[in-house]
Amino acid sequence: MSLPNPIHCAIRQSPQGYLSFADFMELALYHPEIGYYAQPRPPIGSRGDFVTATHLAPDFGELMVLQFYDFWKALDRPRSFTVVEMGAGQGLMSMDGLRFLAQTESDDLQVFAKALNWKIIERSPAMIAAQKSQLQGLPPNFIPLQWHTLTDLAPDSICGCFFSNELVDAFPVHRLRKSQGQLYEIGVGLGAPSSPAELQEKLVPLENPALLEYLSEMGIDLLDPVYPEGYTTEINLHLKPWIAQVAAALQQGFVLTIDYGYPVHRYYSPARSQGTLQCYTQQKAHGNPYERVGQQDITAHVNFTALEYYGTQAQLERLHYTQQGIMLMALGLGDRLHQNNSRPDLENLEFILQRRQALQGLIDPLGLGGFGVLLQAKGIPSSQRSYAYQGFPRTDISRSETMVQP
């Protein structure tokens, strides 16, 4: 006898007979029994459903540690500097960066290592197990490592950097649709009595005040005639409380967010008529979140304007918005490419070519290199206001690209 499906149970127990898409997505990704990220084998990597920058080459983690080192210098080299990695995947970025730091011959990087603490924010027990297994390869007692939830962190307890890479795109989102001149929220219910196991979309008149407030704050009117019939999009209501929690815990330092996404005017472009929701399974993307529930990833792009806007409300200052490829090149990836291509040991030609492909993948503007990178800060000393952050050259994307237009 099979156990009841938790999503079906939640729908049946709901007073209105359906779930918001955000509640459905929460269960599909994070339910402790059937959730995608609760599976014993985290489905990430070349043999999984998708890869991240950390799977291409260790250089991503190594260069990110160099950026954290730069942040430490920008804060005038505090005696204690904490990196809070939010959503660490399988622990590859931590492992690559900290191993690089353990092996460095740079005296100043060794001083930084002595000041460094590392905290991982993770909700998935399966991911925590994978991370701990991965990080066993570090020298014993090299860096203090701890696992937390975000709510564990006391207000003003962190001097350092909150970092995330492809985390925010996995926050559950609400979905909206324009139909016959009205706005509806997309709910998820069960099919007809003849097919009760099927999930079915329900269009519900948009009345959620939080969603209406979001549209007003972003300056978006989806009833404008420029938006076509059937226009479908998403709203991430988790952004605001998440960045508020991060800002509250940050006493002094930085918030560095890397993810795929757009500023608001591109996110809600009339031409983007089906939104940004994507599902990933076996390295392939498609748009049906109702198949293989719990066995495929579900994501939506990040509205970087909203992240900046809510960060400002939480006393975070926007410093830079750029792209991953630009940041990594500024941190030295171009030099690494040159060194790899100049290697004289042609007997290792296959390795050289594979490494070149991996490094180029990190900066490909049509792929990972085009990911948005938002740098926010709090409590920066006045003496450091003009500091030139290594990964953020002055050619970064102007503020007018991301700010909410009046």
SULPETA-V199690 format. One record per helix or strand of 3 or more residues. SS is the DSSP state (alpha for helix, beta for strand). FROM is the first residue (numbers start at 0). LEN is the number of residues. If there is no record, write none. Layout:
ss/from/len
SS/FROM/LEN
SS/FROM/LEN
This chain:
ss/from/len
alpha/5/8
alpha/20/10
alpha/35/3
alpha/52/4
alpha/58/16
beta/80/6
alpha/91/12
alpha/106/9
beta/115/6
alpha/124/11
beta/143/5
alpha/149/3
beta/157/8
alpha/167/3
beta/173/6
beta/181/9
alpha/192/3
beta/198/7
alpha/208/10
beta/231/4
alpha/237/12
beta/249/10
alpha/263/4
beta/277/4
beta/283/3
beta/296/3
alpha/303/10
beta/316/7
alpha/323/7
alpha/332/9
alpha/345/18
alpha/367/3
beta/371/7
alpha/381/3
alpha/398/3
